[in-house]
Amino acid sequence: MAASTSTHLYRMLEFKHVSELLESKQLYFVLPSQWEDPYEKMLVHERSHALFAQCWCTKAASDAMWRIYSADRTAVRIRTTRTKLNRALSECKDSISIDYLVEDVEYFPS
């Protein structure tokens, strides 16, 4: 995907996490080492212990994504844009001293 600012990004979340997101108005990031996907656990960096992330998808509907992120069939798909995501991260950057990067992931065949 080209780094378009208007392309929609999608994320599947358990309903309870969507409720928390809407109430708290806070994004939730985790260590990639805690993700279930073994390929995404391969993300290794000298500061991996301090690297938190979340995944978004450019595909609006994907059976695979529903199966992965909604094992109990209670997930909800949320949508944003790259511009909105960057704006939200930029607004909190100085107040909590974070660096952030919104980038596409390139998957290589095994």
C-alpha positions, 0 to 999 in steps of 0.5 A: 500500500502506498503511504496514502493519508486518506486510505482507511485503516481497519482493526478488529477488536473484541467488543469489550476493548471497543467499549473501553476505547470509546470510554477512555479515548485512549489507544492500547498498545502491547509488546509484539512479543505478546502477540499470538502470530509467531511471525509477528513475534519475530520483530527484534530490535535493540529496544524490543523491551520498550517497543509497543505496537498495534496492527491495522489492516487496509482490507475492509473485510477479510475472513482470515482477519475475522477468524484470527481476531474474533475467535468467539465471534464478538469482535468489532471492526473499527476504522480510521485513516492514517491522517487521524492515527498520526494526529492522535499520536502526535497530540500525545507525543510531547505529553508522554514522551513517546516516539512513534512510527506509522509504517506499512509492513512488508511480508516476505514469502517463507 
